[in-house]
Amino acid sequence: MTGVPQLVVHRDKELMAQAAAARLITKIVDAQAARGDASVVLTGGRNGNGLLAALAAAPARDAVDWSRLDLWWGDERFLPEGDPERNVTQAREALLDAVPLDPSRVHVMPASDGPYGPDADAAAAGYAAELAAASAPQDHGPVPEFDVLMLGVGPDTHVASLFPELPGVRETERTVVGVHGAPKPPPVRVSLTLPAIRAAREVWLLAAGEDKAEAVAIALSGAGEIQAPAAGAYGRARTLWLLDAAAASRLPHALYPPASA
């Protein structure tokens, strides 16, 4: 693991979303100033979508050059294009339709009625090829070195669509896998693997609500990544846990004294 995870605990989920959105704007602007462009991996779920909605409402969003931003996804529900349960559908509603993105830089995971048909494993291989094509010589392997990769943390400690004990969390070679038999619907998904997640410069894990408190405590208390996938998600330069007070309520304070904001 790269260093010790850093924790920031906010009073409630609304403040967490607003602060995380401000933090993301700053990170994108800094990356664009340094290199000309930036790359971010989005997450779905209530916290990921809450962050995007807060970003859409932030006046500072106009500081971002949206045309020089690459967007990727950590996972996707393998459903037809436009399905309201797909992460990209929710992301478009929360933010993407409101900002001037370059469509060629919005890297959507394939839908079940897309070019690979109903074959989630072929869709995963296709997305892995797209990642590899975007990887530069200075990147660490077959995925770009994302500036920020965001992940929601599930009550069972899953991140992306890597669930405890399922084959996806054990994958060490491939960067993207088809997920079958996920314990929450829909059962078929496409997901980045832990090796792909760890290529990011920074990994941000988002959790809000009392129902996430046990998962946060388990993941930050030395659990193994097979049993607690969130424990295996970390960045090359930084790993940041962005929490609200309810999600942080069961943390072992002696080990991980949270900074508060």
C-alpha atoms as one frame of an Amber mdcrd trajectory, in Angstrom:
protein
   0.000   0.000   0.000   1.155   3.518  -0.778   1.354   5.226   2.590  -1.349
   5.394   5.199  -4.867   6.240   4.043  -5.853   9.810   4.846  -9.268  10.440
   6.349 -11.452  13.511   6.109 -14.697  13.383   8.078 -17.481  15.852   7.330
 -20.521  16.657   9.437 -23.057  15.209   7.000 -23.359  13.791   3.496 -24.343
  17.115   1.916 -21.232  18.856   3.224 -19.156  15.840   2.227 -20.446  16.018
  -1.349 -19.818  19.756  -1.604 -16.311  19.527  -0.166 -15.420  16.549  -2.355
 -16.674  18.410  -5.436 -14.520  21.416  -4.551 -11.540  19.127  -3.975 -12.099
  17.460  -7.362 -12.338  20.784  -9.203  -9.007  21.824  -7.691  -7.377  18.537
  -8.635  -8.590  18.734 -12.252  -7.536  22.382 -12.646  -4.088  21.644 -11.197
  -3.598  18.657 -13.511  -4.677  20.660 -16.551  -2.308  23.482 -15.607   0.561
  21.023 -15.245  -0.029  18.766 -18.248  -2.784  20.261 -20.397  -5.401  17.645
 -19.596  -6.730  15.497 -16.771  -8.347  12.109 -16.293 -10.915  11.071 -13.712
 -12.671   7.777 -13.007 -16.278   8.227 -11.900 -18.278   6.096  -9.516 -22.015
   5.601  -9.310 -24.243   5.113  -6.311 -25.727   7.734  -4.042 -22.412   9.223
  -2.945 -20.875   9.315  -6.412 -23.986  10.907  -7.872 -24.227  13.285  -4.917
 -20.710  14.505  -5.641 -21.540  15.030  -9.327 -24.691  16.971  -8.464 -22.701
  19.143  -6.053 -20.114  19.723  -8.771 -22.855  20.759 -11.201 -24.084  23.325
  -8.656 -20.607  24.683  -7.827 -19.804  28.086  -9.391 -16.138  27.025  -9.550
 -16.999  24.281 -12.056 -16.319  26.845 -14.797 -12.635  26.823 -13.820 -12.394
  23.367 -15.421 -11.642  23.082 -19.135 -14.172  20.332 -19.709 -12.973  19.750
 -23.272  -9.603  18.579 -21.920 -10.965  16.097 -19.400 -11.060  12.326 -19.917
 -13.799  10.530 -18.002 -13.751   6.803 -17.299 -15.910   4.560 -15.113 -14.894
   2.175 -12.352 -17.808  -0.131 -13.061 -21.115  -0.319 -14.850 -24.344  -2.248
 -14.646 -24.543  -4.386 -17.773 -27.942  -3.137 -18.919 -29.249  -1.608 -22.153
 -28.083   1.851 -23.203 -30.137   4.551 -21.477 -31.350   2.280 -18.681 -31.971
   4.467 -15.613 -29.949   2.069 -13.463 -26.780   2.499 -15.517 -24.125   4.645
 -13.842 -23.570   6.662 -17.003 -27.281   7.469 -17.299 -27.289   8.808 -13.743
 -24.018  10.692 -14.292 -25.402  12.403 -17.395 -28.439  13.533 -15.431 -26.390
  14.730 -12.455 -23.637  16.587 -14.336 -22.391  15.460 -17.717 -25.209  16.869
 -19.847 -24.655  20.286 -18.243 -20.961  20.744 -19.089 -19.154  21.024 -22.463
 -17.321  17.699 -22.533 -15.589  16.328 -25.624 -17.714  13.228 -26.438 -14.624
  11.372 -27.659 -13.120  11.707 -24.170 -16.134  10.267 -22.338 -15.230   6.594
 -22.118 -18.487   4.805 -21.367 -18.473   1.100 -20.494 -20.409  -0.960 -23.076
 -24.123  -1.589 -22.654 -25.783  -4.984 -22.953 -27.267  -3.930 -26.306 -23.976
  -2.440 -27.485 -21.252  -3.717 -29.811 -20.572  -6.830 -27.731 -24.210  -7.807
 -27.305 -25.085  -9.626 -24.099 -21.498 -10.890 -23.540 -20.231  -9.064 -20.438
 -16.801 -10.696 -20.665 -16.347  -9.460 -24.241 -17.506  -6.000 -23.145 -14.900
  -6.059 -20.367 -12.176  -7.032 -22.821 -13.274  -4.214 -25.117 -13.036  -1.661
 -22.313  -9.635  -3.029 -21.307  -8.471  -2.480 -24.890  -9.746   1.108 -24.782
  -7.824   1.706 -21.557  -4.678   0.191 -23.027  -4.966   2.382 -26.126  -5.141
   5.476 -23.901  -2.137   4.431 -21.811   1.044   6.406 -22.445   4.628   5.084
 -22.180   5.085   6.845 -18.845   2.005   5.191 -17.380   2.335   2.136 -15.196
   1.034  -0.654 -17.391  -2.045  -1.093 -19.568  -4.171   1.703 -18.073  -3.671
   5.463 -17.878  -2.357   6.872 -14.620  -5.654   8.507 -13.675  -5.436  11.760
 -11.708  -8.340  10.753  -9.463 -10.237   7.483  -9.283 -13.353   7.622  -7.128
 -15.050   4.659  -5.512 -18.163   4.297  -3.431 -17.894   1.844  -0.544 -20.769
  -0.618  -0.189 -22.162  -1.839   3.146 -20.466  -5.185   2.377 -17.130  -3.379
   1.686 -17.422  -3.792  -2.107 -15.892  -1.174  -4.385 -16.667  -0.793  -8.095
 -18.303  -4.183  -8.748 -15.675  -6.133  -6.840 -17.586  -8.035  -4.191 -16.139
  -9.991  -1.249 -14.926 -13.479  -2.193 -16.159 -13.288  -5.811 -13.696 -14.002
  -8.661 -13.349 -10.353  -9.700 -11.614  -9.283  -6.509  -9.052 -12.067  -6.941
  -8.070 -10.965 -10.464  -4.381 -10.029 -10.709  -3.756  -9.862 -14.477  -6.728
  -8.347 -16.295  -7.675  -4.693 -15.864 -11.416  -5.124 -16.519 -13.651  -8.125
 -15.855 -17.215  -9.208 -16.440 -18.979  -9.802 -13.128 -21.583 -12.560 -12.876
 -23.771 -13.323  -9.882 -23.293 -10.026  -8.079 -25.101 -10.185  -4.733 -26.986
  -6.955  -5.459 -28.980  -6.383  -8.638 -28.336  -6.368 -11.457 -26.230  -9.544
 -11.210 -24.208  -8.912 -14.387 -21.758  -6.005 -14.422 -18.453  -4.805 -15.837
 -15.758  -3.641 -13.427 -12.205  -2.412 -13.178 -10.003  -4.745 -11.151  -7.787
  -3.873  -8.220  -4.648  -3.712 -10.421  -6.362  -1.114 -12.625  -7.589   0.856
  -9.612  -4.082   0.963  -8.152  -2.725   2.596 -11.314  -4.388   5.870 -10.280
  -2.362   8.656  -8.744  -5.073   9.218  -6.174  -7.895   6.913  -5.081 -10.786
   8.515  -3.218 -13.204   6.279  -1.335 -16.578   7.841  -0.545 -18.886   6.668
   2.220 -21.779   8.380   3.960 -24.457   7.065   6.272 -24.697   4.768   9.262
 -25.182   1.768   6.959 -21.576   2.229   5.766 -19.987   2.536   9.215 -19.187
  -1.135   9.718 -17.741  -1.496   6.214 -15.500   1.540   6.726 -14.262   0.204
  10.059 -13.548  -3.245   8.609 -11.696  -1.898   5.560  -9.510   0.422   7.658
  -8.770  -2.138  10.369  -6.401  -4.408   8.469  -8.884  -6.699   6.734  -7.737
  -8.563   3.649  -8.880  -7.390   0.224 -10.529 -10.710  -0.696 -12.885 -10.404
   2.269 -13.026  -6.578   2.165 -12.327  -5.275  -1.349 -12.231  -1.643  -0.165
  -9.096  -2.521   1.794  -7.328  -3.275  -1.482  -8.160   0.032  -3.171  -5.314
   2.512  -2.940  -3.517   5.023  -5.112   0.093   5.439  -6.173   0.474   8.819
  -4.489  -2.493   9.120  -2.157  -5.458   7.230  -0.768  -8.195   9.448   0.597
 -11.272   8.348   2.501 -14.008  10.996   2.358 -16.613  10.253   5.011 -19.477
  11.792   6.868 -19.704  11.527  10.645 -22.172   8.634  10.499 -19.945   6.516
   8.246 -16.932   7.263  10.486 -18.773   6.476  13.714 -17.235   3.018  14.242
 -13.660   3.810  13.299 -10.879   2.878  15.720  -9.827   6.424  16.530  -6.517
   5.397  18.065  -5.400   3.893  14.766  -6.984   6.331  12.343  -7.661   9.670
  14.016  -9.837  11.407  11.414  -9.122  14.937  10.386 -12.399  16.821  10.522
 -13.767  19.448   8.200
